[in-house]
Amino acid sequence: MSSITPPYPYPVSNSDLITSHSLIKHFEGGYFAQTVSIESSLESDNANNNSHVPKSAALEGRVQISAGPGAELLSGIKGSENAPTGGEEKKTDATLIYYLLTPDSYRGRMHMNLHSTFHLHHSGRALYTLIKPPSSSEPSAKPTIHRFVMGPNPSLGEVTQLFVPGGWWKASEIPDEDLLLLDSPSGNEQLRDKMGCLISEVVVPGWNPDQHQFIDEDKLKAMWGGEPGWEQYSKYIKAPEGLEYPDK
């Protein structure tokens, strides 16, 4: 675990980040905006063929279509970069979002994605608690726990990239030691607006509600087989006291 001292390393205020990236409240806690969605399908015609661009064998004849504000940087038009031409068997290959924690929404609810997720740091710091459920083939096994701080300083053990495979429980929060700065003599509203963590998340295949679930007390207890050890993670089941998150 790393430690910090004022001034907090956060170049852009939360209010500016929320405005500039059009972030809205996330049902896990924090704020987010989906910036890119990549879909692919088997094309029914050759409208998207380009003699200057070779075909990828890995796509197996599928054509990818990108949409969202991130895709508009290159296309210069609203919507997808290339309009679909009537394909079939459409799949969401990947999605990209911004995700922001702030002192007013400082902890995310613990959840599991069945798809792999890449986390890319931009600014601030967040503590990630990751729980790998024990194997069903080993009834006496205990879950595997990892905790990492995403932050700008690798010399303190912070990471700027974090890969979480599908099937792990995950929760992120602003570290307690950071929040304590708000109670210090130098703590003020300006510091509150420049404390948090902004990352990007890439989900592969793309995020969808069917591959996402929240933890509850029964699921948490089951990983410890009825023995003690789960209690310290129960704070991730619900929103912190005084906070409410939108419905999923």
C-alpha positions as CSV (number, residue, x, y, z in Angstrom):
1,M,0.0,0.0,0.0
2,S,1.3,3.4,-0.9
3,S,0.9,6.7,0.9
4,I,0.7,10.3,-0.3
5,T,1.1,13.8,1.1
6,P,-0.5,17.0,-0.1
7,P,-0.7,18.5,-2.7
8,Y,-2.9,15.8,-4.2
9,P,-1.7,14.8,-7.7
10,Y,-4.9,15.6,-9.7
11,P,-4.6,18.1,-12.5
12,V,-8.2,18.5,-13.6
13,S,-11.2,19.0,-11.2
14,N,-14.0,16.4,-10.9
15,S,-16.6,19.0,-12.0
16,D,-14.6,19.7,-15.2
17,L,-14.1,16.0,-15.9
18,I,-17.8,15.3,-15.5
19,T,-18.7,18.2,-17.8
20,S,-16.0,17.6,-20.5
21,H,-16.6,13.9,-20.7
22,S,-20.4,14.0,-20.3
23,L,-20.2,11.6,-17.3
24,I,-23.3,10.4,-15.6
25,K,-23.9,8.4,-12.4
26,H,-23.1,4.7,-12.7
27,F,-25.2,2.0,-11.0
28,E,-22.0,0.6,-9.4
29,G,-21.1,4.0,-7.9
30,G,-19.0,6.8,-9.4
31,Y,-19.6,8.3,-12.8
32,F,-19.1,7.0,-16.4
33,A,-19.6,7.5,-20.1
34,Q,-19.3,4.9,-22.8
35,T,-17.1,6.3,-25.5
36,V,-16.7,3.5,-28.0
37,S,-18.6,0.3,-28.9
38,I,-17.1,-2.1,-31.5
39,E,-19.6,-4.4,-33.2
40,S,-18.8,-7.0,-35.9
41,S,-21.0,-9.0,-38.3
42,L,-20.7,-11.1,-41.4
43,E,-21.4,-8.7,-44.2
44,S,-24.0,-9.6,-46.8
45,D,-22.3,-7.6,-49.5
46,N,-18.9,-6.2,-50.4
47,A,-19.7,-2.6,-49.7
48,N,-16.9,-2.3,-47.1
49,N,-14.2,-3.9,-49.1
50,N,-11.1,-1.8,-49.6
51,S,-8.3,-2.9,-51.9
52,H,-5.8,-0.9,-49.7
53,V,-6.7,-2.8,-46.5
54,P,-6.0,-6.5,-46.3
55,K,-8.4,-8.8,-44.5
56,S,-7.6,-10.2,-41.1
57,A,-7.8,-14.0,-40.9
58,A,-8.6,-13.7,-37.1
59,L,-11.9,-11.9,-37.9
60,E,-13.0,-14.9,-40.0
61,G,-14.8,-12.7,-42.5
62,R,-16.4,-10.4,-40.0
63,V,-16.3,-6.6,-40.4
64,Q,-16.0,-4.4,-37.4
65,I,-18.0,-1.2,-37.0
66,S,-17.1,1.4,-34.3
67,A,-19.5,3.9,-32.7
68,G,-19.4,6.5,-30.0
69,P,-17.7,9.8,-29.2
70,G,-14.2,8.1,-29.3
71,A,-14.9,6.7,-32.8
72,E,-16.0,10.2,-33.9
73,L,-12.4,11.5,-33.4
74,L,-11.4,9.7,-36.5
75,S,-14.6,9.6,-38.5
76,G,-15.7,13.2,-37.9
77,I,-19.3,12.2,-38.0
78,K,-21.9,11.2,-35.4
79,G,-22.6,7.5,-35.0
80,S,-20.5,4.8,-36.5
81,E,-17.4,5.2,-38.5
82,N,-18.8,3.0,-41.3
83,A,-22.5,2.5,-41.6
84,P,-23.5,-1.2,-41.5
85,T,-24.5,-2.7,-44.7
86,G,-26.9,-5.4,-43.5
87,G,-24.8,-8.0,-41.8
88,E,-25.9,-10.9,-39.7
89,E,-24.8,-12.6,-36.4
90,K,-23.9,-9.2,-34.9
91,K,-21.5,-9.3,-31.9
92,T,-20.2,-6.7,-29.6
93,D,-16.5,-7.2,-29.7
94,A,-15.4,-4.5,-27.2
95,T,-16.6,-1.5,-25.3
96,L,-14.6,1.5,-23.9
97,I,-15.8,3.7,-21.0
98,Y,-14.5,6.5,-18.8
99,Y,-15.0,5.7,-15.1
100,L,-14.6,8.3,-12.3
101,L,-14.7,8.0,-8.5
102,T,-15.1,11.2,-6.5
103,P,-15.3,12.0,-2.7
104,D,-19.1,12.3,-3.2
105,S,-19.2,8.8,-4.7
106,Y,-16.0,7.2,-3.5
107,R,-16.7,3.5,-3.5
108,G,-18.1,1.1,-6.1
109,R,-20.2,-1.9,-5.3
110,M,-18.5,-5.2,-5.7
111,H,-19.4,-6.9,-8.9
112,M,-18.3,-9.6,-11.4
113,N,-17.9,-9.3,-15.1
114,L,-17.8,-12.6,-17.0
115,H,-15.8,-10.9,-19.7
116,S,-12.2,-9.7,-19.4
117,T,-11.7,-6.1,-18.3
118,F,-8.6,-3.8,-18.9
119,H,-8.3,-0.8,-16.6
120,L,-6.1,2.2,-17.8
121,H,-5.2,4.9,-15.4
122,H,-5.5,8.6,-16.2
123,S,-5.3,10.6,-12.9
124,G,-5.8,10.3,-9.1
125,R,-5.8,7.1,-7.1
126,A,-8.1,4.1,-6.5
127,L,-7.8,1.0,-4.3
128,Y,-9.0,-2.1,-6.1
129,T,-10.1,-5.2,-4.1
130,L,-10.2,-8.3,-6.3
131,I,-11.5,-11.7,-5.2
132,K,-11.1,-14.9,-7.2
133,P,-13.7,-17.5,-6.1
134,P,-12.3,-20.9,-5.0
135,S,-12.6,-23.8,-7.3
136,S,-15.7,-25.9,-7.0
137,S,-13.5,-29.0,-7.2
138,E,-11.8,-28.0,-3.9
139,P,-14.5,-27.6,-1.3
140,S,-12.0,-26.6,1.4
141,A,-10.2,-24.0,-0.7
142,K,-10.5,-20.3,0.2
143,P,-10.8,-17.4,-2.3
144,T,-7.7,-15.6,-3.6
145,I,-7.6,-11.9,-2.6
146,H,-5.5,-9.2,-4.3
147,R,-5.4,-5.5,-3.6
148,F,-3.8,-2.9,-5.9
149,V,-3.7,0.9,-6.0
150,M,-4.1,2.4,-9.4
151,G,-2.1,5.6,-9.4
152,P,0.6,7.6,-11.1
153,N,3.6,6.5,-9.1
154,P,5.0,3.0,-9.9
155,S,7.9,3.5,-7.5
156,L,5.3,3.3,-4.7
157,G,3.8,0.1,-6.0
158,E,1.0,1.8,-7.8
159,V,-0.1,0.5,-11.2
160,T,-1.3,2.3,-14.3
161,Q,-2.7,-0.8,-16.0
162,L,-4.8,-3.5,-14.3
163,F,-6.2,-6.5,-16.1
164,V,-9.0,-8.4,-14.4
165,P,-10.1,-11.7,-16.0
166,G,-13.7,-12.6,-16.3
167,G,-15.1,-14.4,-13.2
168,W,-13.4,-12.3,-10.5
169,W,-15.2,-10.1,-8.0
170,K,-14.1,-6.5,-8.1
171,A,-14.6,-3.3,-6.2
172,S,-12.8,0.1,-6.4
173,E,-12.7,3.0,-3.9
174,I,-10.7,6.1,-3.1
175,P,-8.2,5.0,-0.5
176,D,-9.1,5.9,3.1
177,E,-5.7,7.7,3.5
178,D,-6.6,10.0,0.7
179,L,-10.1,10.8,2.1
180,L,-8.5,11.6,5.4
181,L,-6.8,14.6,3.7
182,L,-10.2,16.2,3.5
183,D,-10.3,16.2,7.3
184,S,-6.9,17.8,7.7
185,P,-6.4,21.5,8.4
186,S,-5.7,22.1,4.7
187,G,-8.7,20.2,3.6
188,N,-11.3,22.3,1.7
189,E,-13.8,22.2,-1.1
190,Q,-11.1,22.9,-3.7
191,L,-9.3,19.7,-2.6
192,R,-12.5,17.7,-2.6
193,D,-13.1,18.7,-6.2
194,K,-9.5,17.6,-7.2
195,M,-9.5,14.2,-5.5
196,G,-10.6,11.0,-7.0
197,C,-9.6,8.6,-9.8
198,L,-10.3,8.7,-13.5
199,I,-9.6,5.6,-15.6
200,S,-10.7,4.0,-18.8
201,E,-12.1,0.5,-18.9
202,V,-12.1,-1.8,-21.9
203,V,-14.3,-4.9,-21.7
204,V,-13.7,-7.8,-24.2
205,P,-16.1,-9.0,-25.5
206,G,-18.1,-5.9,-25.0
207,W,-20.1,-5.2,-21.8
208,N,-23.7,-6.3,-21.6
209,P,-26.0,-6.8,-18.6
210,D,-26.1,-10.6,-18.9
211,Q,-22.4,-10.9,-18.1
212,H,-22.5,-8.6,-15.0
213,Q,-23.7,-9.4,-11.5
214,F,-23.5,-7.8,-8.0
215,I,-22.3,-9.7,-5.0
216,D,-24.6,-10.2,-2.0
217,E,-24.1,-11.7,1.5
218,D,-25.0,-15.2,0.4
219,K,-22.5,-15.2,-2.4
220,L,-19.8,-13.6,-0.2
221,K,-20.3,-16.2,2.6
222,A,-20.4,-19.1,0.2
223,M,-16.8,-18.4,-0.9
224,W,-15.6,-18.9,2.7
225,G,-17.7,-22.0,3.1
226,G,-19.4,-20.7,6.2
227,E,-16.2,-19.8,8.0
228,P,-15.1,-16.3,9.2
229,G,-13.1,-14.1,6.8
230,W,-15.9,-12.7,4.6
231,E,-17.0,-10.0,7.0
232,Q,-14.4,-7.3,6.1
233,Y,-15.7,-7.3,2.5
234,S,-19.4,-6.9,3.4
235,K,-19.0,-3.1,3.0
236,Y,-18.9,-3.6,-0.7
237,I,-22.4,-5.1,-0.9
238,K,-24.3,-1.8,-0.7
239,A,-23.6,1.8,-1.4
240,P,-21.9,3.6,1.5
241,E,-24.3,5.2,4.1
242,G,-25.9,8.3,2.8
243,L,-25.3,7.5,-0.9
244,E,-27.7,6.1,-3.4
245,Y,-26.8,4.6,-6.8
246,P,-29.0,4.4,-9.9
247,D,-30.7,1.1,-10.7
248,K,-28.9,-1.2,-13.1
